Each structure stands twice: as C-alpha cells, then as structure tokens.
Amino acid sequence: MSKKLTILMIVPVALMALVISGFSYQNQDNKFTANPSDNLVIPDNVNEILDNKCFGCHNVDAKSDKAKEKLLLDQLTTLSKAKIVAKLDDIHEVVEKGEMPPEKFLEKFPDKALTDEEATILKNWAKSASDELMGE
C-alpha cells in the first residue's frame, strides 16, 4: 500500500474521532460540562449550578425516566435551535414555579435545593439565552 493511500485512509478516521470527541458532554467525574455550541452559550456559573443541582437526574445515565424525558442536559447543545429555545423556556418556567428540584426529591437530598441566587441565575440565563437564540 502506498504512503498516499495510507494517509488518505487515516485522515478521515482521525477527523471522525475528533468530531465524535467534540460531542462528548460528560467528563470522567460524571459531571455536566457543556462544549461550546453555535446555538447555546452556557456560562461557567450556570454550568456549575446545572452540574451540582440538575445533572444527576437530567442525563442519559440517570435513573429517572421521567426526568430524562423532560430534559437531557448532556444533549442540550446538540438540539436544534427551536428545541433548545423550548427547553430553555421550560427551565425558566419550572424554576420560576419552584418545581425543580421536586419537593419529594429534596426530602431525600436537601443539599440539591436551589438557593434564591441560583434560581435567579438559572432563570435569567434561560430567558436571555432563549431571547438571544430567537433574535438570531
């Protein structure tokens, strides 16, 4: 096999590996870490809240099918712009109403309760990110 042919075979495989690794949203510690997306920017302070308070239930490996059905944080940035906007609107609404995290869950895990500051940060981010995406 010639060198050129070998290189032509290796380059697409290497590029595919880079693409696949770019869509990995979970780090080794099973925490939420969003990769940059053309559709959605998640600031570090929001990422930290999502990681500490939300990701445990809202990821593909979580136990709760209901939570996974509502929102998968590890796939949020891969959605279409319209679906991201809908999810952001849902996040704003459930945090605004105090429905997340659910009371029954908080009975077992009170440390997962959102502080007033965290709730405000999430609501403001969800609203502004949604508005920004709608304006594009």
CYANA upper distance limits for C-alpha pairs under 8 A (distance plus 0.5 A):
  1 MET  CA      5 LEU  CA      7.10
  1 MET  CA      6 THR  CA      7.30
  2 SER  CA      6 THR  CA      6.80
  3 LYS  CA      7 ILE  CA      6.64
  4 LYS  CA      8 LEU  CA      6.59
  5 LEU  CA      9 MET  CA      6.76
  6 THR  CA     10 ILE  CA      6.71
  7 ILE  CA     11 VAL  CA      6.50
  8 LEU  CA     12 PRO  CA      7.63
  9 MET  CA     13 VAL  CA      7.45
 10 ILE  CA     14 ALA  CA      6.61
 11 VAL  CA     15 LEU  CA      6.60
 12 PRO  CA     16 MET  CA      6.58
 13 VAL  CA     17 ALA  CA      6.76
 14 ALA  CA     18 LEU  CA      6.86
 15 LEU  CA     19 VAL  CA      6.74
 16 MET  CA     20 ILE  CA      6.60
 17 ALA  CA     21 SER  CA      6.59
 18 LEU  CA     22 GLY  CA      6.64
 19 VAL  CA     23 PHE  CA      7.27
 20 ILE  CA     24 SER  CA      7.50
 22 GLY  CA     35 ASN  CA      7.82
 23 PHE  CA     35 ASN  CA      7.88
 23 PHE  CA     78 THR  CA      8.46
 24 SER  CA     35 ASN  CA      8.19
 25 TYR  CA     32 PHE  CA      7.04
 25 TYR  CA     33 THR  CA      6.03
 25 TYR  CA     34 ALA  CA      5.97
 25 TYR  CA     35 ASN  CA      6.90
 25 TYR  CA     74 ASP  CA      5.76
 25 TYR  CA     75 GLN  CA      7.83
 26 GLN  CA     30 ASN  CA      6.33
 26 GLN  CA     31 LYS  CA      6.37
 26 GLN  CA     32 PHE  CA      6.07
 26 GLN  CA     33 THR  CA      6.42
 26 GLN  CA     34 ALA  CA      8.38
 26 GLN  CA     74 ASP  CA      7.21
 27 ASN  CA     31 LYS  CA      6.35
 27 ASN  CA     32 PHE  CA      7.58
 27 ASN  CA     33 THR  CA      7.18
 31 LYS  CA     51 ASP  CA      6.25
 31 LYS  CA     55 PHE  CA      7.40
 31 LYS  CA     56 GLY  CA      8.43
 32 PHE  CA     47 ASN  CA      7.77
 32 PHE  CA     50 LEU  CA      7.56
 32 PHE  CA     51 ASP  CA      5.37
 32 PHE  CA     55 PHE  CA      6.48
 32 PHE  CA     73 LEU  CA      7.76
 32 PHE  CA     74 ASP  CA      7.00
 33 THR  CA     47 ASN  CA      7.35
 33 THR  CA     51 ASP  CA      7.92
 33 THR  CA     74 ASP  CA      8.25
 34 ALA  CA     42 ILE  CA      7.60
 34 ALA  CA     47 ASN  CA      7.87
 34 ALA  CA     74 ASP  CA      7.64
 34 ALA  CA     77 THR  CA      7.79
 35 ASN  CA     77 THR  CA      8.17
 36 PRO  CA     40 LEU  CA      7.88
 36 PRO  CA     41 VAL  CA      7.06
 36 PRO  CA     42 ILE  CA      8.44
 36 PRO  CA     77 THR  CA      8.45
 37 SER  CA     41 VAL  CA      7.07
 37 SER  CA     77 THR  CA      6.54
 37 SER  CA     78 THR  CA      8.28
 39 ASN  CA     77 THR  CA      7.40
 39 ASN  CA     80 SER  CA      8.32
 39 ASN  CA     81 LYS  CA      6.54
 39 ASN  CA     84 ILE  CA      8.46
 39 ASN  CA    133 LEU  CA      7.45
 40 LEU  CA     77 THR  CA      6.68
 40 LEU  CA     84 ILE  CA      8.30
 40 LEU  CA    129 ALA  CA      7.49
 40 LEU  CA    133 LEU  CA      8.09
 41 VAL  CA    129 ALA  CA      7.85
 42 ILE  CA     46 VAL  CA      6.78
 42 ILE  CA     47 ASN  CA      6.58
 43 PRO  CA     47 ASN  CA      6.56
 44 ASP  CA     48 GLU  CA      6.56
 45 ASN  CA     49 ILE  CA      7.01
 46 VAL  CA     50 LEU  CA      6.66
 46 VAL  CA    121 ILE  CA      7.35
 46 VAL  CA    122 LEU  CA      6.86
 46 VAL  CA    125 TRP  CA      7.89
 47 ASN  CA     51 ASP  CA      6.47
 48 GLU  CA     52 ASN  CA      6.54
 49 ILE  CA     53 LYS  CA      6.17
 49 ILE  CA     54 CYS  CA      7.78
 49 ILE  CA    118 GLU  CA      7.31
 49 ILE  CA    122 LEU  CA      8.38
 50 LEU  CA     54 CYS  CA      5.33
 50 LEU  CA     55 PHE  CA      6.31
 51 ASP  CA     55 PHE  CA      5.56
 51 ASP  CA     56 GLY  CA      8.04
 52 ASN  CA     56 GLY  CA      8.25
 52 ASN  CA    112 LYS  CA      7.87
 53 LYS  CA    101 PRO  CA      8.36
 53 LYS  CA    112 LYS  CA      5.59
 53 LYS  CA    113 ALA  CA      7.67
 53 LYS  CA    114 LEU  CA      7.65
 54 CYS  CA     58 HIS  CA      6.62
 54 CYS  CA    101 PRO  CA      8.07
 54 CYS  CA    112 LYS  CA      8.49
 55 PHE  CA     59 ASN  CA      6.38
 55 PHE  CA     73 LEU  CA      6.99
 55 PHE  CA     74 ASP  CA      8.49
 56 GLY  CA     62 ALA  CA      6.92
 57 CYS  CA     62 ALA  CA      5.72
 57 CYS  CA     63 LYS  CA      7.52
 57 CYS  CA     64 SER  CA      6.94
 57 CYS  CA     67 ALA  CA      6.53
 57 CYS  CA     68 LYS  CA      7.53
 58 HIS  CA     62 ALA  CA      6.97
 58 HIS  CA     67 ALA  CA      6.15
 58 HIS  CA     68 LYS  CA      5.75
 58 HIS  CA     70 LYS  CA      8.49
 58 HIS  CA     71 LEU  CA      6.23
 58 HIS  CA     72 LEU  CA      5.39
 58 HIS  CA     73 LEU  CA      6.26
 58 HIS  CA     74 ASP  CA      8.32
 59 ASN  CA     68 LYS  CA      6.72
 59 ASN  CA     71 LEU  CA      8.20
 59 ASN  CA     72 LEU  CA      5.35
 59 ASN  CA     73 LEU  CA      6.25
 59 ASN  CA     74 ASP  CA      6.19
 59 ASN  CA     75 GLN  CA      8.48
 60 VAL  CA     68 LYS  CA      7.05
 60 VAL  CA     72 LEU  CA      6.95
 60 VAL  CA     74 ASP  CA      7.72
 62 ALA  CA     68 LYS  CA      7.59
 64 SER  CA     68 LYS  CA      6.78
 65 ASP  CA     69 GLU  CA      6.46
 66 LYS  CA     70 LYS  CA      6.89
 67 ALA  CA     71 LEU  CA      6.78
 67 ALA  CA     72 LEU  CA      8.42
 68 LYS  CA     72 LEU  CA      6.05
 71 LEU  CA     76 LEU  CA      8.26
 71 LEU  CA     87 LYS  CA      7.73
 72 LEU  CA     76 LEU  CA      6.66
 73 LEU  CA     77 THR  CA      8.48
 75 GLN  CA     79 LEU  CA      7.41
 76 LEU  CA     84 ILE  CA      7.09
 77 THR  CA     84 ILE  CA      7.79
 79 LEU  CA     83 LYS  CA      6.42
 79 LEU  CA     84 ILE  CA      6.38
 80 SER  CA     84 ILE  CA      6.67
 81 LYS  CA     85 VAL  CA      6.69
 81 LYS  CA    133 LEU  CA      7.42
 82 ALA  CA     86 ALA  CA      6.81
 83 LYS  CA     87 LYS  CA      6.67
 84 ILE  CA     88 LEU  CA      6.57
 84 ILE  CA    130 SER  CA      8.24
 85 VAL  CA     89 ASP  CA      6.62
 85 VAL  CA    129 ALA  CA      8.40
 85 VAL  CA    130 SER  CA      5.52
 85 VAL  CA    133 LEU  CA      7.43
 85 VAL  CA    134 MET  CA      7.96
 86 ALA  CA     90 ASP  CA      6.71
 87 LYS  CA     91 ILE  CA      6.63
 88 LEU  CA     92 HIS  CA      6.69
 88 LEU  CA    126 ALA  CA      5.44
 88 LEU  CA    127 LYS  CA      7.48
 88 LEU  CA    129 ALA  CA      7.99
 88 LEU  CA    130 SER  CA      6.52
 89 ASP  CA     93 GLU  CA      6.67
 89 ASP  CA    126 ALA  CA      7.13
 89 ASP  CA    127 LYS  CA      7.36
 89 ASP  CA    130 SER  CA      7.44
 90 ASP  CA     94 VAL  CA      6.66
 91 ILE  CA     95 VAL  CA      6.61
 91 ILE  CA    122 LEU  CA      8.34
 91 ILE  CA    123 LYS  CA      7.80
 91 ILE  CA    126 ALA  CA      7.11
 92 HIS  CA     96 GLU  CA      6.39
 92 HIS  CA    122 LEU  CA      7.63
 92 HIS  CA    123 LYS  CA      5.30
 92 HIS  CA    124 ASN  CA      8.35
 92 HIS  CA    126 ALA  CA      6.17
 92 HIS  CA    127 LYS  CA      7.05
 93 GLU  CA     97 LYS  CA      6.63
 94 VAL  CA     98 GLY  CA      6.52
 94 VAL  CA     99 GLU  CA      5.53
 94 VAL  CA    100 MET  CA      6.30
 95 VAL  CA     99 GLU  CA      6.53
 95 VAL  CA    100 MET  CA      6.10
 95 VAL  CA    119 ALA  CA      6.76
 95 VAL  CA    122 LEU  CA      8.10
 95 VAL  CA    123 LYS  CA      7.15
 96 GLU  CA    119 ALA  CA      8.13
 96 GLU  CA    123 LYS  CA      7.43
 98 GLY  CA    102 PRO  CA      8.50
 99 GLU  CA    103 GLU  CA      7.98
101 PRO  CA    105 PHE  CA      7.28
101 PRO  CA    106 LEU  CA      7.23
101 PRO  CA    112 LYS  CA      7.76
101 PRO  CA    113 ALA  CA      6.92
101 PRO  CA    114 LEU  CA      8.00
102 PRO  CA    106 LEU  CA      6.81
103 GLU  CA    107 GLU  CA      6.82
104 LYS  CA    108 LYS  CA      7.70
105 PHE  CA    109 PHE  CA      6.63
105 PHE  CA    110 PRO  CA      8.41
106 LEU  CA    110 PRO  CA      5.08
106 LEU  CA    111 ASP  CA      8.06
106 LEU  CA    112 LYS  CA      7.08
106 LEU  CA    113 ALA  CA      6.88
109 PHE  CA    113 ALA  CA      8.31
114 LEU  CA    118 GLU  CA      6.15
114 LEU  CA    119 ALA  CA      6.29
115 THR  CA    119 ALA  CA      6.64
116 ASP  CA    120 THR  CA      6.65
117 GLU  CA    121 ILE  CA      6.66
118 GLU  CA    122 LEU  CA      6.66
119 ALA  CA    123 LYS  CA      6.57
120 THR  CA    124 ASN  CA      6.44
121 ILE  CA    125 TRP  CA      6.51
122 LEU  CA    126 ALA  CA      6.47
123 LYS  CA    127 LYS  CA      6.57
124 ASN  CA    128 SER  CA      6.50
125 TRP  CA    129 ALA  CA      6.27
126 ALA  CA    130 SER  CA      6.45
127 LYS  CA    131 ASP  CA      6.58
128 SER  CA    132 GLU  CA      6.48
129 ALA  CA    133 LEU  CA      6.65
130 SER  CA    134 MET  CA      6.66
131 ASP  CA    135 GLY  CA      6.67
132 GLU  CA    136 GLU  CA      7.05
